Amino acid sequence: WADTERASGRTVTAEVADRRFLADVDMILEVVENLLSNGVRYASHRVEVGISLDESGEKLEVLVEDDGAGFTVSGEEATRAYFHANPQDDETHFGLGMYISRIYCEKHGGRLLVGNRKRGGASVKAVFEVRRGV
């Protein structure tokens, strides 16, 4: 399944593998919402979302990449509570989205990987341990 939506003049593309698994859906959706919101906020024109389940069926990976300026700080700093890379965000955002996303990934047996794409822009991958479903 693949879909493309227009959001605030930016293109968002998502691909999802057609596999079943058991996981805390609300927790995963909260992380996806946080990462997608950041991607749309900081992208110049494009946000790409990939969702995949590894061959073993034990790890769900959500990758959100944008074509914005990317991260100017380490992944550790970007996932701290109340972190703001852009001082203009202080008035509209609490700086908790990446922190909450990291905590949720860790509580679900995974991790949050934060970095920059080689061709520019941010890249954030949320990894969750899941169980193969029926």
C-alpha positions in Angstrom: 0.0 0.0 0.0 1.4 3.4 -0.9 -0.2 6.8 -0.6 0.7 10.4 -1.3 -0.9 13.4 0.4 -0.4 17.1 0.2 0.2 18.8 3.5 0.9 22.5 3.8 2.2 22.7 0.3 4.6 19.8 1.0 4.4 16.2 -0.4 4.1 13.4 2.1 4.7 9.8 0.7 4.0 6.7 2.8 4.6 3.0 2.1 3.3 0.2 4.3 4.1 -3.5 4.1 1.0 -5.7 4.1 1.9 -7.9 7.2 0.1 -8.5 10.5 1.8 -8.0 13.9 0.9 -7.4 17.5 1.9 -4.2 19.1 0.7 -1.2 21.2 -0.9 0.6 18.3 -1.7 3.8 20.2 2.0 4.2 21.3 3.2 3.6 17.7 0.7 6.0 16.2 1.8 8.7 18.7 5.4 8.3 17.6 4.4 8.4 13.9 2.3 11.5 14.5 5.2 13.2 16.3 7.7 12.3 13.6 5.4 13.2 10.7 4.5 16.5 12.3 8.2 17.4 12.7 8.9 16.3 9.1 6.1 18.5 7.7 7.1 21.4 10.0 10.8 21.4 8.9 10.6 20.1 5.3 11.3 22.5 2.4 9.1 20.6 0.0 9.0 16.8 0.7 8.5 14.3 3.5 8.9 10.6 2.9 7.5 7.9 5.3 8.4 4.3 5.1 6.9 1.6 7.4 8.3 -1.9 7.3 8.4 -5.1 9.3 11.6 -7.1 9.2 11.6 -10.7 7.8 11.5 -12.2 11.3 8.3 -10.2 12.1 9.9 -9.0 15.3 10.8 -5.4 14.4 8.6 -2.6 13.0 10.6 0.3 11.6 9.0 3.7 10.8 11.3 6.0 8.8 10.5 9.7 8.3 12.8 11.8 6.1 12.4 15.3 4.9 14.3 17.7 2.6 14.7 20.5 5.2 17.9 21.8 6.9 18.3 18.6 9.0 19.6 18.3 12.5 22.4 20.7 13.8 22.7 18.8 17.1 23.3 15.2 18.1 20.5 12.7 18.2 20.9 12.5 22.0 20.4 16.3 22.3 17.5 16.3 19.8 15.6 13.7 21.9 16.0 15.5 25.3 12.9 16.9 27.0 12.0 20.5 26.1 14.6 20.7 23.3 14.1 23.4 20.7 16.4 23.7 17.7 14.5 26.8 16.5 13.8 29.5 19.1 10.6 30.5 17.2 9.2 27.1 18.3 9.3 28.1 22.0 5.9 29.9 21.6 4.1 27.0 19.9 5.8 23.8 20.9 6.9 22.4 24.2 9.8 20.4 22.7 8.5 17.0 24.0 7.7 15.2 20.7 11.1 13.7 20.0 11.6 12.9 23.7 8.2 11.2 24.0 8.9 9.3 20.8 12.3 8.1 22.1 10.7 6.9 25.4 7.8 5.1 23.6 10.3 3.3 21.3 12.4 2.2 24.3 9.3 1.1 26.2 8.3 -1.0 23.2 11.8 -2.7 23.2 13.2 -0.5 20.4 15.0 2.8 19.9 14.8 6.1 18.1 17.6 6.8 15.6 18.1 10.5 14.7 20.4 11.9 12.0 20.7 13.6 8.6 20.3 12.2 5.1 23.4 12.3 2.9 21.5 14.4 0.3 20.4 16.8 3.0 17.4 16.9 5.4 16.5 15.0 8.5 16.1 11.3 8.9 14.4 9.7 12.0 13.8 6.0 12.4 11.6 4.6 15.1 12.2 0.9 15.8 9.7 -1.2 17.8 9.8 -4.8 18.9 6.6 -6.5 17.9 5.1 -10.0 17.7 4.1 -11.7 14.6 0.3 -11.7 14.3 -2.2 -14.2 12.8 
